[in-house]
Every structure is written in C-alpha cells, then in structure tokens.
C-alpha cells in the first residue's frame, strides 16, 4: 500500500478542493513547545517545525493543527494569549509562521490554527483596559461586585461558589475596583464576555485576518464555554468540597449555536476550504449532531470528551482514576459512530496535549507489548468513521513520562492540583500516582526524533526532560523498521486515502461485550457483501476468535496487520488485522 504522493496546494483562494475534503484527511497536532527546537534555547519553535515537515509529509498527513504560538505570558503554555495577531518571540516571528504555512502548502498539507477565545491573557490590552470600571471594555469580561453582604476579599465574597478548572476559586479580586473577574481557568486567563457583540466582532475580525493570511481553519479551544447562563448561578457543592461546580452554568449555554452560526457567517467558515473543529468538554451526541450538521453551518467537527473521561470516577475530578473495561470504551466510540451516522461527522482521537499517552492509558507500554498495542490502538481508531487526529509522537508509540517528583512537572494544572490536594490532606504518594497517570506533562515531553541527547529535540537543555525510552522509541528507529509504529501509522493514513470504505463504510461493532476483542465492520452502503473487517485483540493475553462470530472470511484480502505473515483466528497479545471482503 503506497501512501498518496504529496499534492502541492493551490494558491490561496483558488482551492478547488471538494466540500468536506477533510472527510478523507488525517490531522496531525503539533505542540510547538515540545516538537523541535531550532535555536538551542530548549523550547520548540516555528523554524523547528518547518525543518521537520518532511517527517509529516512522509507520514502522509493532510492537516497540521498548530497549538498556540501567539504572544503569551505562558501561564498556561500559550493558551493565555496577549496578542492574537503576533507570534511570541519564544516561537519565532510572523515571518516564521508564514514560512511554515508556505512549507505546509508546498507539501499539500493544510495548516489549522488553535483559536483560544473563551478567554484571553490578563496581559491582553483588552483586559488591561477593562480593569477601569469606566472603560467601554469593562463589559468585554465578566466583572462582578462581591456577593451581597460581603466585603471584597473576605471569605465567601466571590460572586459565585465556582471552582476554577485549575483549582481554587474561579474569581479573582481586583483590589483597585473592589470587583472580581471570572476565570474558569487560571487567574491569568480572564473569560471574555461573548454576550457583548463587540467582543464577538473583534474575534471574527481576528479570524478573518488569519484566513486572509493563508491559514486553512481553526481548532476552537473550549468553544462550548462561550455561552453560559448569564445569571451566573452558584453550582452544586460535592461532599467535602470547598467550591461548587460551574459545569451546569457554563457549558453549552443558551446562545452557543447562535454564536457558532454567526461566527461561521462572519468569517466565511462554510466555504469548504476551511476546517473547523470545536473542543467541547461538555459535548453530547445530540449537541454534536446539531453543531456538525452541514445544513446548520456551525462547525465541521467537535472533540468529545466522553471516551477520555471514562477513566474518571463519575462526578469526581480527573485525578480520581478508575479502570475502563474494553466494552465500555468500544461501546462509547460506537455510540458516537451510530449517533452521527446519518448527520454530521466525528473527530477521532486518543491523544492531545492535555491527555496522557494512549499506549500507557488504554494499551500496554511494557517493552513486550508497546509496539503492538500502539499499532492496534491506532488501527481501531483509524478504522472508525470520522477524521483521525494524531498527536505528535503518537505515531512513534511515545509513552507517559514516568515522573516521580512534583519538581519534574511544569503544567499549571498539575502543580495547582498538587498544592491544593496536599493542603487538603491527600497523601503525597496518592497525588504523585494520579499525576503520573493523568498529568498533562505526560503528553508534553519532547518529541523523540533520535536516540541522541535529549532525543534530538534540542541542542540545549530541554524545558521538560526527554523520556529516557527515546533511545528505543524515536523517529529514526521507526523510519528504518518496516514493522514500526511509524510505518503502521503511515499505512493507516494511506489506507484512508486509497480505500473509500475507510471513509464511507457504515460502522458496525461486533462482539460489543467481549472483554478482549474489538471487532469492527465497515460495510459498503452500495453493496452489503463488500466490507472491511477489523479484528483486534486489545489485551496483553492471547485469544482466539470464534469463526461463527465473524462474517464468512472466504476470499478475504489482508490489507494491514500488526504481525505480518500470520493468519487464522488465534491472535497474539495486541495483534490486529484489517481485512477486505467481497471486493
Ligand atoms: O482544555 C480544555 C479543558 O477542558 C482542559 O481543562 C482539559 O479538560 C484538562 O486539561 C484535562 O486535563 C483547553 C486546552 O486544550 C488546554 O490546554 C487549556 O489549558 C485550556 O483549554 C484553557 O485554555
């Protein structure tokens, strides 16, 4: 199976691509801080990405999603933006970004920016101006007086009882005005007030500026938070908790779809060339059906959190981890397949810069099973119906970091959880065990390019240490090994380009309750006897498939296998195969 050759992209504005072009595309997410450092300061940068575009072209991906490179104080590694229309010097310059866009387009790769407009940095000029109660920008953010009957700065004076996503109150007192501002994330990430049309129009103008500069779409950060219950009610307080949950009040508010449709119109997002995907922590299938329905012209896709929240005890914070039996995982993905079968479109992902590495989370990252489980997890995901998203290093089989001390962590979410949990009396080993499983730094260790110092990521001291397993797990080793995770991902991407059933085949989940097997059918809508069959052993123990549980395999063609040269119904640990029947 050869991957499709790179296709030079047409000049901006003359793109003849068919509408919904992204249905055959694979997206690759780059977290710039950790991808490739060109100047030896220990932090990844734009020229570093441009210098490694051939890695992406060889992989065969179609879209590069670039996590934020805008000017930022870096309180949340760039998801706190102080200038939406400039590049932070840490990453380079606007000219470097133009070079990256041109380098992508020359290789037939589109570039999608990360749009973070639920909040800005507290150092953004908009917020700085809004600190003056008399400023017209005051209403660009959620400023509120202390709770009635309370003096500013006294316990309980916060306007609501909400907890921030990064621990502590979601309100910060501004001593000068005696009022509080809302920040659902860090106190340096004040929430924009989307109720104000001036805010919306300023965002749309910025988006148009990026489209005119040649970008091909947007990944929209926590976009289902932009509309919330404007009365800002208190939230339920869990037993023993200090704060209430903002969730019901801020997720999927009453004007969300109005804003998304307005954005689509004002920015021209429905023109077909652009790709939009909304990160929706509170998404449901019903909401996704509406938001991704092409007739409603809102978004093309959403990121659901349902499957990546399955290992969280219901109603508990992400750090309260429970096991996820395979049936729960595969049935959740299947529910989204069925839910969006007749309208809308799924995104497909295991990893991103916020999630632990899937091979450590849902696979087996031991030396015996790392490669096979990474390949099989990639196979089952990419053979679902939707657009797959690969996070940097996933194509290598990169694993969680294995940190054992809080001093190794850099992420504000982890550090604030550590501090708050210890203050609440949670034992240190419990906190460190939770961080090791779920901390976001697991996804942010440097990209593992080679077996050399710092994994070839930097000639300096990396901002976060490279995983010691880079000696074995790296791109150079992957390139040279036909059976590597890297070459398996390359084949999966090529299969999507070359076999229409990967894109359009109707999804069926067989053996939904089997504890080890993940068996998928993708059936030709025009010919039910023509189908793809994926048989995967998603366990570290061998197993045997009962022929009676499968379609008739007579004449089946093997398209892709984790363990080539093998056939039959006995499957090794983490062995999977993709077959085509009835061709
Ligand atoms: O993440 C949104 C979000 O819900 C995260 O808080 C996520 O649930 C959590 O990190 C899981 O551990 C987006 C960005 O992807 C994240 O990097 C930012 O920190 C956050 O928004 C604020 O911009």
Boltz pocket constraint, residues with backbone or C-beta under 6 A from the ligand:
constraints:
  - pocket:
      binder: B
      contacts: [[A, 76], [A, 79], [A, 80], [A, 116], [A, 165], [A, 185], [A, 221], [A, 222], [A, 279], [A, 281], [A, 318], [A, 353], [A, 354], [A, 355], [A, 413], [A, 438], [A, 440]]
      max_distance: 6.0
